[in-house]
Amino acid sequence: MRCPYCNHITDDDSMFCASCGRKIEPRGNTYQHTTDEDDFDMEEERKGKSSSSSVPVIIAIIIAVCLLITAGVAAWFLLNHRTDTSSDNSVSNELKTELNQSTNKKIKEEKESKKKKEDADKAKKEDSEKEEETKEEAEAEEKTDNYILPDSSKRILADSEVSGLSKSELRLARNEIFARHGRMFDDQELQDYFNSKSWYRGTIRPEDFSESMLSETEKANIETIKKYE
């Protein structure tokens, strides 16, 4: 039971308040004495209860605000992270494109350089083959059309190669060895004959020519020709 004067809690069967000492009317009485002080205490108690009940509401509001702030920060971070990722991807794609272009350009240049080298080698080979072919044709022409004894300056001739020639051919064959070295002739008939040959280049006068210019093979062939001449 609560004292109506001081609001102190006392035992239900107590007749006097243990705090203020006033007599407490039994509960059955319809009369209850109250004072302004009692009313003030009760009002303060109600205010205290109201304040206590408003604390959870304030805490809930604070928590909600914190959650909103946290959500906003998280959203801002995600948005910036996505933007940075997109930017990084864009830069990465640009670098890949530049790298591919540079690689393709290098490959193209290498192919062009290789093709040019192959073309140059091919042209050089063709020129060499053509030159060799021309040389062979010239040598063949000299052997077949311009010389009586084509090998008289290169090897010892057999008697059988010389014995079948006429006296005029033997004379020309012998002087042919001298003519190869550019010797000129006092005999106009010989000079005219050798002037008609494509290989002949007369540069040495008869008096200036020496047999020391001849090889041992040529000297031996001259003696063989004279034998049959």
LINNORMO-V242178 format. One record per pair of residues at least 24 apart in sequence whose ideal C-beta (glycine too) atoms are under 8 Angstrom apart, sorted by the first residue. I is the first residue (numbers start at 1). J is the second residue. Records with the same first field share a line. If there is no record, write none. Layout:
I=J + J
This chain:
1=27
4=32 + 33 + 34 + 38
5=33 + 35 + 38
7=38 + 41 + 42
141=198
142=198 + 199
146=197 + 198 + 199
147=176 + 199
148=172 + 173 + 176
149=173 + 176 + 221
152=176 + 177 + 218 + 221
153=177 + 180 + 215 + 217 + 218 + 221
154=217
155=217
156=217 + 220 + 221 + 224
157=221 + 224 + 225
159=224 + 228
162=224 + 225 + 227 + 228
163=228
165=228
167=229
170=225 + 228 + 229
171=229
173=225
174=222 + 225 + 226 + 229
177=214 + 218 + 221 + 222
178=209 + 214
181=209 + 213 + 214
183=209
184=209
